[in-house]
């Protein structure tokens, strides 16, 4: 669902190959799926790097997986070849992963565009990941009833003691956003935090 929220589909050819051959893998593909999700967030969603290289990598891996699964009848040998393939695939993605400084600069400049579905989904994805890494104990977010709320409102109540001009550079930054149930969001309105 994270990849769907990011609008990523270059990896689908590999996912289809994995799912078609799931019984022959000899392992769970969950770790690989998580790796692709994290890589996509860094590479595509935040750093906006070209995806044409990725399409070739995913396609090449999918074709090789199909070949291994259809030609290798020995389970032990097939599992070993698949592990080797996934290891090479992971290394290939690692060579393309953006440097942390590039990621940090792009993340710092990332802003929420309320009328963009892609931006809305990406912000929900990101805030949900942050939420899951906290100790709140919540695991599932129902995106049908959750809103993206500005902590510092777009039109602050006078009790905030700030003007629109004071806050314009902060409003659409990820650090000023949180996920809030639509009912609570409505109640909070533009009121101060207390």
C-alpha positions as CSV (number, residue, x, y, z in Angstrom):
1,X,0.0,0.0,0.0
2,X,2.9,2.3,0.6
3,X,4.1,1.9,-2.9
4,X,0.6,2.6,-4.2
5,X,0.5,5.8,-2.1
6,X,3.7,6.9,-3.7
7,X,2.4,6.1,-7.1
8,X,5.2,3.7,-7.8
9,X,4.5,1.0,-10.4
10,X,8.0,0.3,-12.0
11,X,8.4,-2.5,-9.5
12,X,5.1,-4.2,-10.4
13,X,6.7,-6.5,-13.0
14,X,9.0,-7.9,-10.3
15,X,6.2,-8.2,-7.8
16,X,4.1,-10.1,-10.3
17,X,7.0,-12.5,-11.0
18,X,7.6,-13.0,-7.2
19,X,3.9,-13.6,-6.6
20,X,3.6,-16.0,-9.6
21,X,6.5,-18.0,-8.2
22,X,5.8,-17.6,-4.5
23,X,5.8,-21.3,-3.7
24,X,9.1,-21.8,-5.4
25,X,10.9,-19.0,-3.6
26,X,11.7,-20.9,-0.4
27,X,11.5,-17.6,1.5
28,X,9.2,-14.8,2.3
29,X,9.6,-11.8,0.0
30,X,8.5,-9.3,2.7
31,X,12.0,-8.0,3.4
32,X,12.5,-7.4,-0.4
33,X,9.2,-5.6,-0.6
34,X,10.2,-3.4,2.4
35,X,13.5,-2.6,0.8
36,X,11.8,-1.6,-2.5
37,X,9.3,0.6,-0.6
38,X,12.1,2.4,1.4
39,X,14.2,2.8,-1.7
40,X,11.3,4.2,-3.7
41,X,10.5,6.7,-1.0
42,X,14.1,8.0,-1.0
43,X,14.9,7.8,-4.7
44,X,11.6,8.7,-6.4
45,X,9.3,10.4,-3.9
46,X,11.8,12.7,-2.2
47,X,14.8,13.0,-4.6
48,X,12.7,12.8,-7.8
49,X,15.4,10.9,-9.6
50,X,14.6,9.4,-13.1
51,X,13.0,6.0,-13.0
52,X,14.0,4.6,-16.4
53,X,17.0,2.9,-14.8
54,X,14.7,1.3,-12.3
55,X,12.4,-0.1,-14.9
56,X,15.3,-2.0,-16.5
57,X,16.6,-3.3,-13.1
58,X,13.1,-4.5,-12.1
59,X,12.4,-6.1,-15.4
60,X,15.8,-7.8,-15.6
61,X,15.3,-9.3,-12.1
62,X,11.8,-10.4,-12.9
63,X,13.0,-12.2,-16.1
64,X,15.9,-13.9,-14.3
65,X,13.5,-15.0,-11.5
66,X,11.1,-16.5,-14.0
67,X,14.0,-18.3,-15.7
68,X,15.3,-19.8,-12.4
69,X,11.8,-20.9,-11.3
70,X,11.0,-22.6,-14.6
71,X,14.3,-24.2,-15.3
72,X,15.7,-25.2,-11.9
73,X,13.9,-28.3,-10.5
74,X,16.2,-28.9,-7.6
75,X,14.7,-27.0,-4.6
76,X,18.0,-26.4,-2.8
77,X,19.7,-25.1,-6.0
78,X,16.7,-23.0,-6.9
79,X,16.6,-21.4,-3.4
80,X,20.3,-20.7,-3.6
81,X,20.0,-19.0,-7.0
82,X,17.1,-16.9,-5.9
83,X,18.9,-15.7,-2.8
84,X,21.9,-14.8,-5.0
85,X,19.6,-13.0,-7.5
86,X,17.9,-11.0,-4.7
87,X,21.3,-10.2,-3.2
88,X,22.6,-8.8,-6.5
89,X,19.3,-6.9,-6.9
90,X,19.7,-5.3,-3.5
91,X,23.3,-4.3,-4.3
92,X,22.2,-2.8,-7.5
93,X,19.6,-0.7,-5.7
94,X,22.2,0.3,-3.1
95,X,24.4,1.8,-5.8
96,X,21.5,4.0,-7.0
97,X,20.4,5.1,-3.6
98,X,20.8,8.9,-3.2
99,X,23.4,10.2,-0.9
100,X,22.1,11.2,2.5
101,X,23.0,14.9,1.9
102,X,20.9,14.9,-1.3
103,X,18.0,13.2,0.5
104,X,18.2,15.7,3.4
105,X,18.2,18.7,1.1
106,X,15.3,17.4,-0.9
107,X,13.3,16.4,2.2
108,X,13.9,19.9,3.7
109,X,12.4,21.4,0.6
110,X,9.5,19.0,0.4
111,X,6.2,20.9,0.8
112,X,2.6,19.7,1.0
113,X,0.4,20.7,-1.9
114,X,-3.2,20.3,-0.7
115,X,-4.8,20.0,-4.1
116,X,-2.4,17.3,-5.3
117,X,-3.5,13.7,-4.7
118,X,0.1,12.6,-5.1
119,X,1.3,15.1,-2.4
120,X,-1.6,14.2,-0.1
121,X,-0.9,10.5,-0.4
122,X,2.8,11.0,0.1
123,X,2.3,13.1,3.2
124,X,-0.2,10.6,4.7
125,X,2.3,7.8,3.9
126,X,5.2,9.7,5.6
127,X,3.2,10.8,8.7
128,X,1.9,7.2,9.1
129,X,5.4,5.9,9.0
130,X,6.5,8.4,11.7
131,X,3.4,7.4,13.7
132,X,4.2,3.7,13.5
133,X,7.8,4.3,14.7
134,X,6.5,6.1,17.8
135,X,5.4,4.3,21.0
136,X,1.8,5.3,20.5
137,X,0.8,1.6,20.1
138,X,-1.4,2.4,17.0
139,X,-0.6,0.2,14.0
140,X,-3.3,0.8,11.4
141,X,-4.4,4.1,10.0
142,X,-7.7,4.2,8.2
143,X,-7.0,6.8,5.5
144,X,-10.7,7.2,4.8
145,X,-11.3,9.0,8.1
146,X,-7.9,10.6,8.7
147,X,-7.1,14.2,7.6
148,X,-3.8,16.0,7.2
149,X,-4.0,18.8,9.7
150,X,-1.8,21.8,10.0
151,X,-0.5,22.1,13.5
152,X,0.1,25.8,13.0
153,X,-3.1,26.7,11.1
154,X,-3.3,28.3,7.7
155,X,-5.4,31.1,9.3
156,X,-4.4,31.1,13.0
157,X,-6.7,32.2,15.7
158,X,-5.6,35.5,17.3
159,X,-4.6,33.5,20.4
160,X,-1.6,32.1,18.5
161,X,-0.1,35.5,18.5
162,X,1.2,35.3,14.9
163,X,0.3,36.6,11.6
164,X,-0.1,34.8,8.2
165,X,3.1,36.5,7.1
166,X,5.0,35.2,10.2
167,X,4.1,31.6,9.4
168,X,4.0,31.4,5.6
169,X,7.4,29.7,5.3
170,X,6.3,26.9,7.7
171,X,2.7,26.1,6.8
172,X,3.3,23.4,4.1
173,X,6.4,21.8,5.6
174,X,6.0,18.2,6.8
175,X,7.1,19.3,10.3
176,X,3.9,21.4,10.6
177,X,1.6,18.5,9.6
178,X,0.0,15.7,11.5
179,X,-2.7,13.0,10.9
180,X,-5.9,13.6,12.7
181,X,-9.3,11.9,12.7
182,X,-11.7,14.1,10.6
183,X,-13.9,14.6,13.7
184,X,-11.0,15.9,15.8
185,X,-9.7,17.9,12.9
186,X,-13.1,19.7,12.7
187,X,-13.2,20.4,16.4
188,X,-9.6,21.7,16.5
189,X,-10.3,24.2,13.8
190,X,-7.8,27.1,14.0
191,X,-7.6,27.0,17.8
192,X,-4.3,27.1,19.7
193,X,-2.6,23.9,20.8
194,X,-4.0,24.0,24.3
